[in-house]
Amino acid sequence: MGLAGMRRNVVRIGSSFLFLVLGLFVFLSSPVSAAPLEAHDYKMAGDAVHMRIVMNFDQEPEPKWFLLRGPHRLVIDLPETKFKLDSKELKARGLIQNVRFGKLEEGASRLILTAKGPFTVEKIDVLQNEDTPGYRLVADITAASDRQFEEALAIQSQTTGSTETTAKADRIGQPAARTAKKFTVVIDPGHGGIDSGAEGVSGTQEKSITLAFALELRAKLAESGKYDIYMTRDKDEFLRLDERVRIARQHEADLFISIHADTIRLKGIRGATVYTVSDKASDAESQALADRENLSDQLAGIEIKDENQEVADILIELIKRETHGFSMKFAKSLVGELGNSVGLINNPHRFAGFRVLKAPDVPSVLVELGYLSNPKDEEQLRNPDWRGKAAESISNAVASFAAAKTAAGG
């Protein structure tokens, strides 16, 4: 082969090598479609006040989330995801009313959580699993008022329209400054529907007494025109204990009054009692009463699981602070007013771990109007005149408490 031929071969080999290198470079630099995420082990824990949602992934997700109204929803957008979720875990529970998920568009998927009412997002985090491969998305939401939800939407619209990390979640979860509004009272007639509560010696049902009294108390409070007044129920219907708490928080209640009329082994004991919440009962009878009242959901056929002990611990810590102090002040005022008009038991201000009083930001008391196990108390509880006097006393206590709390800037 001549020199010229050798040169042509070298050029051809060099050109082929160059094209090979260029082709490899183009291949390596071209975007490669990432494999879809796989979501599994979806869980929800909590109640109508506070919920934690956990979903596991095989790869680290990069979620973005935002809020929608009508109905109140938390929307979490994800890269394309294959959802392998157990339908049993998606059933309505606590604050969550509905769960939907699916492909949004090419390369994108969406999870939508519909709540029973307004809520705030405490945090949304992505954490690496400690004991198994993969990652988990953890979302904590808490029942709130319409005002708080709307202000979260306003913050959202002023930022990017969606949120990626906990930092902004914390921003949205912060209580906003309250606009001027009337002092708000939520009245909770105990029991209802399938849960009739205690029964008197003449057959009087607690659920009927509590509703009748609550309606009279609402009317008495409304006379002044100073309050916004709500009731957890105004008819014979069953409500879970955590639903009652959620209603109080939804209305940003300044005061929550739960009305009851119990029975007791000792037939001679009679009179009204005022309870505030505590993780340690003041006495054995108070503990027994709290245990009975806390069983209300189970007696109605609803299984209650302590799925999130961390949530319970948080609530117990919160009630020891400012809210608990306000509850104690109102209880003392209420005991003083009731003592002037209706009979009280010995040591009328007591405390125990009532679930219905555990709203962390709402001063709350439970009033036992009397004992249906005592014939004289039962007769009084059925007497509209006696109920009117008791309602007047509670109304006076509310007025004193509202004035003091407002003056203190509460």
C-alpha positions in Angstrom: 0.0 0.0 0.0 1.3 3.4 -0.9 1.8 6.3 1.5 -1.3 8.1 0.2 -3.4 5.0 0.9 -2.2 4.7 4.4 -3.0 8.3 5.0 -6.6 7.7 3.7 -7.0 4.7 6.1 -5.8 6.8 9.1 -8.2 9.5 8.2 -11.1 7.0 8.0 -10.2 5.4 11.3 -9.8 8.8 12.9 -13.2 9.9 11.6 -14.9 6.8 12.8 -13.3 7.1 16.3 -14.4 10.8 16.4 -18.0 9.9 15.5 -17.9 7.1 18.1 -16.7 9.6 20.8 -19.3 12.2 19.7 -22.1 9.6 19.8 -21.1 8.4 23.2 -21.0 12.0 24.5 -24.5 12.8 23.1 -25.9 9.5 24.7 -24.4 10.3 28.0 -25.5 13.9 28.0 -29.1 13.1 26.9 -31.6 13.2 29.8 -32.5 9.7 30.9 -36.1 9.1 32.2 -35.8 8.4 35.9 -37.6 5.3 37.1 -41.0 6.1 38.8 -41.1 6.3 42.6 -42.9 3.5 44.4 -45.1 4.5 47.3 -46.2 1.9 49.8 -47.2 1.4 53.5 -49.5 4.4 53.7 -50.7 5.0 57.3 -52.9 7.5 59.1 -52.9 8.0 62.9 -54.7 10.4 65.2 -58.2 11.8 65.6 -60.4 14.6 64.6 -58.0 17.2 66.2 -54.6 16.0 65.1 -53.5 13.6 62.3 -50.2 12.2 61.2 -49.9 10.8 57.7 -47.0 8.6 56.7 -46.2 7.1 53.3 -43.0 5.2 52.4 -41.0 5.4 49.2 -38.3 3.3 47.6 -36.4 6.5 46.5 -36.2 9.9 48.0 -39.3 12.0 46.8 -39.3 15.7 46.3 -42.8 16.7 47.3 -44.4 20.1 46.8 -47.7 20.8 48.6 -50.4 23.4 48.8 -53.8 24.0 50.2 -57.2 24.2 48.5 -60.6 25.2 49.9 -64.1 24.0 49.1 -63.6 21.4 50.6 -60.5 21.9 52.7 -57.7 19.9 51.1 -54.0 19.3 51.3 -52.5 18.5 47.9 -49.1 16.9 47.7 -47.4 16.8 44.2 -44.8 14.2 43.5 -42.6 13.0 40.7 -44.2 10.1 38.7 -45.1 7.6 41.4 -46.6 4.1 41.4 -48.9 3.9 44.3 -49.1 0.5 46.0 -51.4 1.3 48.8 -53.7 -0.8 51.0 -57.3 0.4 50.4 -58.1 -0.4 54.1 -55.6 2.3 55.2 -57.3 4.9 53.0 -60.7 4.8 54.7 -61.9 8.0 56.4 -60.3 8.4 59.9 -60.1 11.3 62.4 -59.6 14.6 60.6 -59.2 13.0 57.2 -62.4 12.4 55.3 -61.1 11.2 51.9 -57.8 10.2 50.3 -57.3 10.2 46.5 -54.1 9.7 44.4 -53.0 9.1 40.9 -51.1 10.2 37.8 -51.4 14.0 37.2 -49.5 14.2 33.9 -46.4 12.7 32.3 -43.8 12.5 35.0 -46.0 13.8 37.8 -48.4 12.3 40.4 -50.6 13.7 43.1 -51.9 12.8 46.5 -55.0 14.7 47.8 -56.2 14.6 51.4 -59.7 16.0 52.1 -60.3 17.1 55.7 -63.5 17.3 57.6 -63.0 21.0 58.2 -60.3 23.7 58.2 -56.8 22.7 59.4 -53.2 24.0 59.6 -50.1 22.1 58.4 -47.7 21.7 61.2 -45.0 20.1 59.1 -44.3 18.0 56.1 -40.9 16.2 56.1 -39.1 13.6 54.1 -37.0 11.3 56.3 -34.6 8.5 55.5 -35.7 5.2 57.1 -33.5 4.0 59.9 -34.0 0.2 59.8 -35.2 -0.4 56.2 -34.3 0.9 52.8 -36.1 3.9 51.4 -37.6 7.1 52.7 -40.9 8.2 54.3 -43.0 11.3 53.9 -44.5 12.5 57.2 -47.3 15.1 57.3 -48.8 16.5 60.5 -52.0 18.5 60.3 -54.2 20.0 63.1 -57.8 21.1 63.1 -58.1 24.9 63.0 -60.6 27.7 62.3 -61.7 29.0 58.9 -59.8 32.2 59.6 -56.5 30.3 60.2 -57.0 28.3 57.0 -57.7 31.4 54.9 -54.7 33.1 56.3 -52.6 30.1 55.4 -54.0 30.3 51.9 -53.0 34.0 51.8 -49.5 33.3 52.8 -49.3 30.6 50.2 -50.5 32.9 47.5 -47.9 35.5 48.5 -45.0 33.0 48.2 -44.6 30.5 45.5 -48.1 28.9 45.5 -46.6 25.7 46.8 -44.4 24.6 49.7 -41.5 22.2 49.6 -40.0 21.9 53.0 -40.7 22.2 56.7 -39.5 25.8 56.9 -42.5 27.2 55.1 -44.8 24.6 56.7 -43.9 26.1 60.0 -44.7 29.5 58.7 -48.2 28.4 57.6 -48.8 26.5 60.8 -48.2 29.5 63.0 -51.4 31.0 64.7 -52.2 34.3 63.0 -53.0 37.5 64.7 -56.7 37.4 65.6 -59.0 40.0 64.2 -61.6 41.6 66.5 -64.4 39.2 67.2 -66.9 38.5 69.9 -66.0 36.2 72.8 -66.8 32.7 71.6 -68.4 30.0 73.7 -68.9 26.4 72.6 -71.5 24.5 74.6 -71.2 20.7 74.5 -74.2 18.7 75.6 -72.7 15.4 76.7 -73.6 12.0 75.0 -76.4 11.8 72.4 -77.7 9.4 69.8 -76.8 5.8 70.5 -74.9 6.9 73.6 -77.6 7.8 76.1 -75.2 8.3 79.0 -76.3 7.8 82.6 -79.9 6.9 83.5 -81.8 8.2 86.5 -83.7 6.3 89.1 -86.9 7.3 87.3 -85.6 6.5 83.8 -84.3 10.0 82.9 -81.6 9.8 80.3 -78.5 12.0 80.6 -78.4 12.8 76.9 -81.8 14.4 77.2 -81.0 16.5 80.3 -77.7 17.7 78.9 -79.3 18.9 75.6 -82.3 20.6 77.3 -79.9 22.4 79.6 -77.5 23.4 76.9 -80.3 24.9 74.8 -81.4 27.0 77.9 -77.8 28.1 78.5 -77.4 29.1 74.9 -80.6 31.2 75.1 -79.4 32.8 78.4 -76.0 33.7 77.0 -77.6 35.1 73.8 -79.6 37.6 75.8 -76.6 39.8 76.3 -75.6 39.9 72.6 -72.0 39.8 73.7 -71.0 36.4 72.6 -70.8 34.1 69.5 -72.3 30.8 70.8 -72.0 27.4 69.2 -73.2 24.0 70.2 -71.5 20.7 69.4 -74.9 19.2 68.9 -78.4 20.7 69.0 -80.3 17.5 68.5 -80.2 13.9 69.6 -77.1 12.7 67.7 -73.9 10.9 68.5 -70.6 12.7 68.3 -67.1 11.3 69.0 -65.2 13.0 71.8 -62.5 14.2 69.4 -65.2 15.7 67.1 -66.4 17.8 70.0 -62.9 19.1 70.5 -62.5 19.8 66.8 -65.7 21.8 66.7 -64.4 24.0 69.6 -61.1 24.6 67.8 -62.8 25.2 64.4 -64.7 28.1 66.0 -61.6 29.4 67.9 -63.6 29.1 71.1 -62.6 31.3 74.0 -64.4 28.9 76.3 -65.7 25.3 76.0 -68.3 24.1 78.5 -69.2 20.4 78.5 -72.5 19.6 80.2 -73.1 16.2 82.0 -75.3 14.6 84.7 -73.7 11.4 86.1 -74.7 8.6 88.4 -72.8 7.3 91.4 -72.9 4.2 93.7 -73.6 6.3 96.8 -77.2 7.3 96.4 -77.1 10.0 99.1 -74.5 12.1 97.2 -75.9 15.0 95.3 -74.9 18.4 93.9 -73.0 20.0 91.0 -69.3 19.5 90.3 -66.9 21.4 88.0 -64.0 19.5 86.4 -60.9 20.6 84.7 -58.4 18.4 82.9 -55.3 16.9 84.4 -53.2 13.8 83.7 -53.6 12.9 87.4 -57.1 12.7 89.0 -57.9 14.6 92.1 -59.6 11.6 93.6 -60.8 8.1 92.9 -64.3 9.1 92.0 -63.1 11.7 89.5 -60.9 9.1 87.9 -63.8 6.7 87.7 -66.0 9.4 86.1 -63.3 10.3 83.5 -62.9 6.6 82.7 -66.6 6.3 82.1 -66.9 9.5 80.0 -63.8 8.5 78.0 -65.4 5.2 77.1 -68.3 7.1 75.3 -66.9 6.3 71.9 -66.4 2.6 72.6 -69.8 2.2 74.1 -71.2 3.5 70.7 -69.3 0.8 68.9 -66.3 2.8 67.8 -62.9 1.3 68.3 -60.4 3.8 69.8 -56.7 3.1 69.4 -53.9 4.9 71.0 -52.1 5.2 67.6 -50.0 8.2 68.3 -48.7 8.4 71.9 -46.5 11.3 70.8 -49.6 13.4 70.1 -51.1 12.6 73.5 -47.8 13.6 75.2 -47.9 16.9 73.3 -51.4 17.7 74.4 -50.7 16.8 78.0 -47.7 19.2 77.9 -49.8 22.0 76.3 -52.6 21.9 78.8 -50.2 22.6 81.6 -49.5 26.0 80.2 -51.6 29.1 79.6 -54.8 27.4 78.5 -54.9 25.3 81.7 -54.5 28.4 83.8 -57.5 30.0 82.1 -59.5 26.8 82.6 -58.7 26.8 86.3 -59.7 30.5 86.7 -63.1 29.9 85.0 -63.7 26.8 87.1 -63.2 28.8 90.3 -65.5 31.5 89.1 -68.1 29.0 88.1 -68.0 27.2 91.5 -68.6 30.6 93.2 -71.6 31.4 91.0 -73.1 27.9 91.3 -72.6 27.9 95.0 -74.9 30.9 95.3 -77.8 29.3 93.5 -77.6 25.5 93.3 -76.2 22.8 95.6 -72.6 21.7 95.2 -70.8 18.6 96.4 -67.9 18.8 98.8 -64.8 19.9 97.1 -66.7 21.0 94.0 -63.7 21.8 91.8 -62.1 18.5 90.8 -59.9 17.3 87.9 -59.1 14.2 85.9 -58.1 13.2 82.4 -61.2 13.9 80.4 -60.5 13.5 76.7 -63.2 16.0 75.7 -61.3 18.8 77.6 -58.0 18.3 75.9 -58.1 21.1 73.3 -54.6 22.5 73.8 -55.7 26.1 73.0 -59.3 26.3 74.4 -60.0 26.9 78.1 -62.4 24.0 78.9 -64.5 22.8 81.8 -66.9 19.9 82.4 -69.9 20.6 84.5 -71.7 17.8 86.2 -75.1 19.4 87.0 -76.0 16.7 89.5 -76.4 13.0 90.1 -79.2 11.2 88.3 -78.7 8.4 90.8 -80.1 10.7 93.5 -83.9 11.2 93.3 -83.8 14.8 94.4 -81.1 15.7 91.9 -83.0 13.9 89.2 -86.1 15.9 90.0 -84.2 19.2 89.9 -82.5 18.4 86.6 -86.0 17.8 85.1 -87.3 21.1 86.5 -87.0 24.0 84.0 -87.0 26.6 86.9 -84.0 24.9 88.5 -82.2 24.6 85.1 -82.9 28.3 84.6 -81.2 29.2 87.9 -78.2 27.1 87.0 -78.0 28.6 83.5 -78.1 32.1 85.0 -75.2 31.2 87.3 -73.1 29.8 84.5 -73.9 32.9 82.4 -72.7 35.1 85.2 -69.5 33.2 85.4 -68.9 33.4 81.7 -69.4 37.2 81.8 -66.8 37.6 84.6 -64.4 35.3 82.8 -64.9 37.0 79.4 -64.3 40.5 80.9 -61.1 39.4 82.7 -59.7 37.5 79.7 -60.5 40.4 77.3 -58.9 42.8 79.7 -55.8 40.6 79.9 -55.6 40.6 76.1 -56.7 37.0 75.7 
